[in-house]
Amino acid sequence: MKPISKNILITGVSTGIGYGAARQFVQRGYTVFGSVRAQADGDRLRAELGERFVPLVFDVTDANALRAAAQMLTDRLANDGLGGIINNAGIAIGGPLQHQPIDVVRKHFEVNVLGLLQVTQAFLPLLGARDNHPVQPGRIQNISSVNGQIAIPFMGAYVGSKHAVEGMSHSLRRELALFGIKVVIVGPGAVKTPIWGKGTDISPYADTAYYPAMQGFLKQVQVAEERGFSIDYIGKRIVQIHEAVNPRIRYALVPRKVTGWLIPRMLPDRALDWILGRMSGLRSKV
C-alpha cells in the first residue's frame, strides 16, 4: 500500500479558522503549507509555529501568484504529494442586497467561490489527480458555513457564495471519485473569528430603511460570536475530519445545534421567514 502524505495545504491562515487549523495540524506532526497575503504574516506564523509551517504568499484570486506557488510545491513535493487541501480563505461583508455595491457582491464570489476552485485546480495533481501518484489520494475540505444552507438577511452575498461552494463541492466530489479523492463540506456556525468584525460596518446604510434592523442584526452577530466555538475547537475538528477513515459528506459544526441548525432546516421556509422577521425587525408596516 502506498504511504499517506503528511503535507497539508491550508488557505487563509493569517487569522481565524485557517490559523486554528494550521496550529492543530502542526501540533500533530503534519507539515502545513499555509497561504497568507502578506509576507509579514508568513514570517510571524513561521516564528510561532516552527519549521513544520511553510508560508505561501498568494491571494486566491491572483492567478499568477497561485501558479508560482503551485509550481514551487510541485518541485518540492514531487515524491510526497499533498495529503489534504483545506479551502478556508474567504470574506464576509454585510449589507442589504438592495443597496450593496455589485463590486462587493462580485468580490464574494471571486474569493469564496472562484478562488476556492482556482486553488483546487492548481494543486489537484499533488493530491492525486494524476498518473503514477506516489502516495495515497488526499482529500479536500471546503469550508462553507451554516449559511451555506440557511439564508439570513444582510449577508446575502456571503450566503450566495457559500451556497455556490456547497453545490460545486457536490459536483467535485462525484468527479474526483475517479481518482479516489474525497471532498468534504465543513459548515461552521458561530466562531470566535475576526471575519465578522471585519465585515460588519453598517454605516454605509445609515440613510436606508434597513438601518434600524441592521443595528439589531449587528448586536445579534456580536452575541453569537461571543458564544461561538473557538478556532482551536474548529481546528481540532478539521484534523479529525481529515483523519476519518470514512468521512461524512458534510459536517455542521454549530453551537446550540438544535436551535441553530436542526430546527431552521426542518421548518417550512415561510415559518422561518416569520421567525427571522420577528428577530430582525424586517416586517412590513403596510
TORKOL-4160 file (C-alpha; in steps of 0.2 Angstrom, whole numbers, padded with zeros to 4 digits, m for minus):
286
<pt num="1" X="0000" Y="0000" Z="0000"/>
<pt num="2" X="0006" Y="0017" Z="m0004"/>
<pt num="3" X="0011" Y="0029" Z="0010"/>
<pt num="4" X="0000" Y="0043" Z="0017"/>
<pt num="5" X="0006" Y="0061" Z="0014"/>
<pt num="6" X="0008" Y="0071" Z="0030"/>
<pt num="7" X="0008" Y="0088" Z="0020"/>
<pt num="8" X="m0007" Y="0099" Z="0021"/>
<pt num="9" X="m0011" Y="0115" Z="0011"/>
<pt num="10" X="m0022" Y="0127" Z="0020"/>
<pt num="11" X="m0028" Y="0144" Z="0013"/>
<pt num="12" X="m0031" Y="0159" Z="0023"/>
<pt num="13" X="m0021" Y="0155" Z="0039"/>
<pt num="14" X="m0017" Y="0173" Z="0045"/>
<pt num="15" X="m0031" Y="0173" Z="0057"/>
<pt num="16" X="m0047" Y="0163" Z="0062"/>
<pt num="17" X="m0051" Y="0146" Z="0057"/>
<pt num="18" X="m0037" Y="0144" Z="0045"/>
<pt num="19" X="m0025" Y="0149" Z="0059"/>
<pt num="20" X="m0033" Y="0137" Z="0071"/>
<pt num="21" X="m0032" Y="0123" Z="0059"/>
<pt num="22" X="m0014" Y="0126" Z="0055"/>
<pt num="23" X="m0009" Y="0126" Z="0073"/>
<pt num="24" X="m0018" Y="0110" Z="0076"/>
<pt num="25" X="m0011" Y="0101" Z="0061"/>
<pt num="26" X="0007" Y="0106" Z="0066"/>
<pt num="27" X="0005" Y="0100" Z="0084"/>
<pt num="28" X="0000" Y="0083" Z="0077"/>
<pt num="29" X="0016" Y="0082" Z="0066"/>
<pt num="30" X="0010" Y="0087" Z="0049"/>
<pt num="31" X="0019" Y="0100" Z="0038"/>
<pt num="32" X="0007" Y="0114" Z="0034"/>
<pt num="33" X="0009" Y="0125" Z="0019"/>
<pt num="34" X="m0002" Y="0140" Z="0023"/>
<pt num="35" X="m0007" Y="0154" Z="0012"/>
<pt num="36" X="m0005" Y="0172" Z="0018"/>
<pt num="37" X="m0007" Y="0188" Z="0008"/>
<pt num="38" X="0007" Y="0197" Z="0016"/>
<pt num="39" X="0025" Y="0191" Z="0019"/>
<pt num="40" X="0024" Y="0199" Z="0037"/>
<pt num="41" X="0010" Y="0187" Z="0042"/>
<pt num="42" X="0020" Y="0172" Z="0035"/>
<pt num="43" X="0035" Y="0177" Z="0045"/>
<pt num="44" X="0025" Y="0179" Z="0061"/>
<pt num="45" X="0017" Y="0162" Z="0059"/>
<pt num="46" X="0033" Y="0154" Z="0054"/>
<pt num="47" X="0041" Y="0161" Z="0070"/>
<pt num="48" X="0026" Y="0155" Z="0081"/>
<pt num="49" X="0023" Y="0138" Z="0073"/>
<pt num="50" X="0040" Y="0132" Z="0069"/>
<pt num="51" X="0049" Y="0123" Z="0054"/>
<pt num="52" X="0033" Y="0112" Z="0051"/>
<pt num="53" X="0024" Y="0128" Z="0045"/>
<pt num="54" X="0029" Y="0134" Z="0027"/>
<pt num="55" X="0021" Y="0151" Z="0022"/>
<pt num="56" X="0015" Y="0153" Z="0004"/>
<pt num="57" X="0012" Y="0171" Z="m0001"/>
<pt num="58" X="m0003" Y="0172" Z="m0013"/>
<pt num="59" X="m0020" Y="0179" Z="m0014"/>
<pt num="60" X="m0033" Y="0166" Z="m0020"/>
<pt num="61" X="m0039" Y="0177" Z="m0034"/>
<pt num="62" X="m0021" Y="0181" Z="m0040"/>
<pt num="63" X="m0019" Y="0168" Z="m0054"/>
<pt num="64" X="0000" Y="0172" Z="m0057"/>
<pt num="65" X="0005" Y="0171" Z="m0039"/>
<pt num="66" X="m0005" Y="0155" Z="m0037"/>
<pt num="67" X="0003" Y="0147" Z="m0052"/>
<pt num="68" X="0020" Y="0151" Z="m0045"/>
<pt num="69" X="0016" Y="0144" Z="m0028"/>
<pt num="70" X="0009" Y="0128" Z="m0036"/>
<pt num="71" X="0025" Y="0126" Z="m0046"/>
<pt num="72" X="0036" Y="0128" Z="m0031"/>
<pt num="73" X="0026" Y="0115" Z="m0021"/>
<pt num="74" X="0026" Y="0103" Z="m0036"/>
<pt num="75" X="0045" Y="0104" Z="m0037"/>
<pt num="76" X="0047" Y="0102" Z="m0018"/>
<pt num="77" X="0034" Y="0088" Z="m0016"/>
<pt num="78" X="0036" Y="0078" Z="m0031"/>
<pt num="79" X="0039" Y="0062" Z="m0022"/>
<pt num="80" X="0027" Y="0066" Z="m0007"/>
<pt num="81" X="0012" Y="0075" Z="m0014"/>
<pt num="82" X="m0001" Y="0083" Z="m0003"/>
<pt num="83" X="m0012" Y="0073" Z="0010"/>
<pt num="84" X="m0025" Y="0087" Z="0010"/>
<pt num="85" X="m0031" Y="0104" Z="0005"/>
<pt num="86" X="m0041" Y="0115" Z="0017"/>
<pt num="87" X="m0050" Y="0128" Z="0006"/>
<pt num="88" X="m0053" Y="0141" Z="0020"/>
<pt num="89" X="m0049" Y="0158" Z="0013"/>
<pt num="90" X="m0065" Y="0169" Z="0012"/>
<pt num="91" X="m0073" Y="0185" Z="0015"/>
<pt num="92" X="m0090" Y="0191" Z="0023"/>
<pt num="93" X="m0096" Y="0208" Z="0021"/>
<pt num="94" X="m0113" Y="0213" Z="0027"/>
<pt num="95" X="m0126" Y="0223" Z="0018"/>
<pt num="96" X="m0144" Y="0223" Z="0011"/>
<pt num="97" X="m0144" Y="0217" Z="m0006"/>
<pt num="98" X="m0155" Y="0231" Z="m0012"/>
<pt num="99" X="m0140" Y="0243" Z="m0009"/>
<pt num="100" X="m0124" Y="0233" Z="m0008"/>
<pt num="101" X="m0112" Y="0238" Z="m0022"/>
<pt num="102" X="m0111" Y="0225" Z="m0035"/>
<pt num="103" X="m0092" Y="0226" Z="m0034"/>
<pt num="104" X="m0093" Y="0220" Z="m0016"/>
<pt num="105" X="m0105" Y="0206" Z="m0021"/>
<pt num="106" X="m0094" Y="0201" Z="m0035"/>
<pt num="107" X="m0079" Y="0200" Z="m0023"/>
<pt num="108" X="m0088" Y="0187" Z="m0013"/>
<pt num="109" X="m0089" Y="0176" Z="m0027"/>
<pt num="110" X="m0071" Y="0179" Z="m0034"/>
<pt num="111" X="m0064" Y="0175" Z="m0017"/>
<pt num="112" X="m0076" Y="0162" Z="m0009"/>
<pt num="113" X="m0080" Y="0153" Z="m0025"/>
<pt num="114" X="m0069" Y="0156" Z="m0039"/>
<pt num="115" X="m0053" Y="0157" Z="m0028"/>
<pt num="116" X="m0058" Y="0141" Z="m0020"/>
<pt num="117" X="m0059" Y="0132" Z="m0037"/>
<pt num="118" X="m0043" Y="0140" Z="m0043"/>
<pt num="119" X="m0033" Y="0134" Z="m0028"/>
<pt num="120" X="m0041" Y="0116" Z="m0030"/>
<pt num="121" X="m0037" Y="0116" Z="m0049"/>
<pt num="122" X="m0019" Y="0121" Z="m0046"/>
<pt num="123" X="m0015" Y="0108" Z="m0033"/>
<pt num="124" X="m0025" Y="0093" Z="m0038"/>
<pt num="125" X="m0011" Y="0084" Z="m0046"/>
<pt num="126" X="m0002" Y="0084" Z="m0029"/>
<pt num="127" X="m0017" Y="0077" Z="m0021"/>
<pt num="128" X="m0018" Y="0063" Z="m0033"/>
<pt num="129" X="m0027" Y="0068" Z="m0049"/>
<pt num="130" X="m0013" Y="0062" Z="m0060"/>
<pt num="131" X="m0005" Y="0046" Z="m0066"/>
<pt num="132" X="0008" Y="0036" Z="m0055"/>
<pt num="133" X="0004" Y="0047" Z="m0039"/>
<pt num="134" X="0017" Y="0041" Z="m0026"/>
<pt num="135" X="0006" Y="0042" Z="m0011"/>
<pt num="136" X="m0012" Y="0038" Z="m0007"/>
<pt num="137" X="m0025" Y="0050" Z="m0014"/>
<pt num="138" X="m0028" Y="0065" Z="m0002"/>
<pt num="139" X="m0044" Y="0074" Z="0002"/>
<pt num="140" X="m0052" Y="0091" Z="0001"/>
<pt num="141" X="m0061" Y="0100" Z="0014"/>
<pt num="142" X="m0071" Y="0115" Z="0008"/>
<pt num="143" X="m0075" Y="0127" Z="0022"/>
<pt num="144" X="m0093" Y="0133" Z="0020"/>
<pt num="145" X="m0104" Y="0139" Z="0033"/>
<pt num="146" X="m0121" Y="0136" Z="0042"/>
<pt num="147" X="m0126" Y="0150" Z="0029"/>
<pt num="148" X="m0122" Y="0138" Z="0015"/>
<pt num="149" X="m0139" Y="0131" Z="0018"/>
<pt num="150" X="m0148" Y="0143" Z="0029"/>
<pt num="151" X="m0150" Y="0161" Z="0022"/>
<pt num="152" X="m0150" Y="0175" Z="0034"/>
<pt num="153" X="m0154" Y="0194" Z="0030"/>
<pt num="154" X="m0140" Y="0206" Z="0027"/>
<pt num="155" X="m0127" Y="0193" Z="0022"/>
<pt num="156" X="m0135" Y="0189" Z="0005"/>
<pt num="157" X="m0118" Y="0190" Z="m0005"/>
<pt num="158" X="m0109" Y="0179" Z="0008"/>
<pt num="159" X="m0124" Y="0167" Z="0009"/>
<pt num="160" X="m0125" Y="0166" Z="m0010"/>
<pt num="161" X="m0106" Y="0162" Z="m0012"/>
<pt num="162" X="m0107" Y="0148" Z="0001"/>
<pt num="163" X="m0122" Y="0140" Z="m0007"/>
<pt num="164" X="m0112" Y="0140" Z="m0023"/>
<pt num="165" X="m0097" Y="0132" Z="m0013"/>
<pt num="166" X="m0109" Y="0118" Z="m0007"/>
<pt num="167" X="m0116" Y="0115" Z="m0024"/>
<pt num="168" X="m0099" Y="0115" Z="m0033"/>
<pt num="169" X="m0092" Y="0103" Z="m0019"/>
<pt num="170" X="m0105" Y="0090" Z="m0023"/>
<pt num="171" X="m0101" Y="0090" Z="m0041"/>
<pt num="172" X="m0082" Y="0090" Z="m0037"/>
<pt num="173" X="m0084" Y="0075" Z="m0025"/>
<pt num="174" X="m0093" Y="0065" Z="m0039"/>
<pt num="175" X="m0080" Y="0069" Z="m0052"/>
<pt num="176" X="m0065" Y="0066" Z="m0041"/>
<pt num="177" X="m0071" Y="0049" Z="m0036"/>
<pt num="178" X="m0062" Y="0044" Z="m0052"/>
<pt num="179" X="m0045" Y="0047" Z="m0043"/>
<pt num="180" X="m0051" Y="0041" Z="m0025"/>
<pt num="181" X="m0050" Y="0059" Z="m0019"/>
<pt num="182" X="m0064" Y="0063" Z="m0006"/>
<pt num="183" X="m0072" Y="0080" Z="m0005"/>
<pt num="184" X="m0080" Y="0085" Z="0012"/>
<pt num="185" X="m0090" Y="0101" Z="0016"/>
<pt num="186" X="m0087" Y="0109" Z="0033"/>
<pt num="187" X="m0101" Y="0121" Z="0038"/>
<pt num="188" X="m0096" Y="0130" Z="0054"/>
<pt num="189" X="m0109" Y="0141" Z="0064"/>
<pt num="190" X="m0104" Y="0155" Z="0075"/>
<pt num="191" X="m0085" Y="0155" Z="0078"/>
<pt num="192" X="m0074" Y="0167" Z="0088"/>
<pt num="193" X="m0066" Y="0174" Z="0072"/>
<pt num="194" X="m0062" Y="0191" Z="0066"/>
<pt num="195" X="m0071" Y="0188" Z="0049"/>
<pt num="196" X="m0087" Y="0195" Z="0056"/>
<pt num="197" X="m0079" Y="0210" Z="0064"/>
<pt num="198" X="m0071" Y="0215" Z="0048"/>
<pt num="199" X="m0087" Y="0215" Z="0038"/>
<pt num="200" X="m0100" Y="0222" Z="0049"/>
<pt num="201" X="m0098" Y="0241" Z="0046"/>
<pt num="202" X="m0116" Y="0246" Z="0044"/>
<pt num="203" X="m0113" Y="0265" Z="0042"/>
<pt num="204" X="m0114" Y="0265" Z="0023"/>
<pt num="205" X="m0133" Y="0260" Z="0025"/>
<pt num="206" X="m0137" Y="0274" Z="0038"/>
<pt num="207" X="m0149" Y="0283" Z="0026"/>
<pt num="208" X="m0158" Y="0267" Z="0021"/>
<pt num="209" X="m0174" Y="0260" Z="0028"/>
<pt num="210" X="m0164" Y="0245" Z="0033"/>
<pt num="211" X="m0153" Y="0254" Z="0046"/>
<pt num="212" X="m0163" Y="0251" Z="0062"/>
<pt num="213" X="m0164" Y="0232" Z="0058"/>
<pt num="214" X="m0146" Y="0231" Z="0054"/>
<pt num="215" X="m0142" Y="0239" Z="0071"/>
<pt num="216" X="m0151" Y="0224" Z="0079"/>
<pt num="217" X="m0143" Y="0212" Z="0067"/>
<pt num="218" X="m0125" Y="0218" Z="0072"/>
<pt num="219" X="m0129" Y="0216" Z="0090"/>
<pt num="220" X="m0135" Y="0198" Z="0087"/>
<pt num="221" X="m0119" Y="0194" Z="0077"/>
<pt num="222" X="m0108" Y="0200" Z="0092"/>
<pt num="223" X="m0118" Y="0190" Z="0104"/>
<pt num="224" X="m0117" Y="0174" Z="0093"/>
<pt num="225" X="m0098" Y="0177" Z="0091"/>
<pt num="226" X="m0096" Y="0178" Z="0110"/>
<pt num="227" X="m0105" Y="0161" Z="0111"/>
<pt num="228" X="m0096" Y="0153" Z="0096"/>
<pt num="229" X="m0084" Y="0139" Z="0095"/>
<pt num="230" X="m0066" Y="0144" Z="0097"/>
<pt num="231" X="m0054" Y="0142" Z="0082"/>
<pt num="232" X="m0044" Y="0129" Z="0091"/>
<pt num="233" X="m0060" Y="0118" Z="0093"/>
<pt num="234" X="m0064" Y="0120" Z="0074"/>
<pt num="235" X="m0046" Y="0117" Z="0070"/>
<pt num="236" X="m0046" Y="0100" Z="0080"/>
<pt num="237" X="m0062" Y="0095" Z="0071"/>
<pt num="238" X="m0054" Y="0099" Z="0054"/>
<pt num="239" X="m0040" Y="0087" Z="0059"/>
<pt num="240" X="m0052" Y="0074" Z="0065"/>
<pt num="241" X="m0062" Y="0075" Z="0048"/>
<pt num="242" X="m0045" Y="0074" Z="0039"/>
<pt num="243" X="m0040" Y="0058" Z="0048"/>
<pt num="244" X="m0058" Y="0050" Z="0047"/>
<pt num="245" X="m0057" Y="0034" Z="0038"/>
<pt num="246" X="m0074" Y="0036" Z="0030"/>
<pt num="247" X="m0079" Y="0055" Z="0032"/>
<pt num="248" X="m0096" Y="0061" Z="0030"/>
<pt num="249" X="m0101" Y="0072" Z="0015"/>
<pt num="250" X="m0105" Y="0087" Z="0026"/>
<pt num="251" X="m0101" Y="0092" Z="0044"/>
<pt num="252" X="m0111" Y="0105" Z="0053"/>
<pt num="253" X="m0100" Y="0112" Z="0067"/>
<pt num="254" X="m0114" Y="0123" Z="0075"/>
<pt num="255" X="m0115" Y="0128" Z="0093"/>
<pt num="256" X="m0133" Y="0125" Z="0100"/>
<pt num="257" X="m0136" Y="0113" Z="0086"/>
<pt num="258" X="m0154" Y="0110" Z="0089"/>
<pt num="259" X="m0159" Y="0128" Z="0088"/>
<pt num="260" X="m0145" Y="0134" Z="0077"/>
<pt num="261" X="m0146" Y="0121" Z="0064"/>
<pt num="262" X="m0158" Y="0107" Z="0065"/>
<pt num="263" X="m0174" Y="0116" Z="0068"/>
<pt num="264" X="m0171" Y="0130" Z="0055"/>
<pt num="265" X="m0168" Y="0117" Z="0042"/>
<pt num="266" X="m0184" Y="0107" Z="0047"/>
<pt num="267" X="m0196" Y="0122" Z="0047"/>
<pt num="268" X="m0205" Y="0127" Z="0031"/>
<pt num="269" X="m0197" Y="0142" Z="0023"/>
<pt num="270" X="m0212" Y="0153" Z="0027"/>
<pt num="271" X="m0211" Y="0149" Z="0045"/>
<pt num="272" X="m0193" Y="0153" Z="0046"/>
<pt num="273" X="m0196" Y="0169" Z="0036"/>
<pt num="274" X="m0209" Y="0174" Z="0050"/>
<pt num="275" X="m0196" Y="0170" Z="0064"/>
<pt num="276" X="m0182" Y="0179" Z="0056"/>
<pt num="277" X="m0193" Y="0194" Z="0053"/>
<pt num="278" X="m0198" Y="0195" Z="0071"/>
<pt num="279" X="m0180" Y="0193" Z="0076"/>
<pt num="280" X="m0173" Y="0206" Z="0064"/>
<pt num="281" X="m0187" Y="0219" Z="0063"/>
<pt num="282" X="m0189" Y="0216" Z="0044"/>
<pt num="283" X="m0208" Y="0216" Z="0044"/>
<pt num="284" X="m0220" Y="0225" Z="0033"/>
<pt num="285" X="m0228" Y="0240" Z="0040"/>
<pt num="286" X="m0241" Y="0240" Z="0027"/>
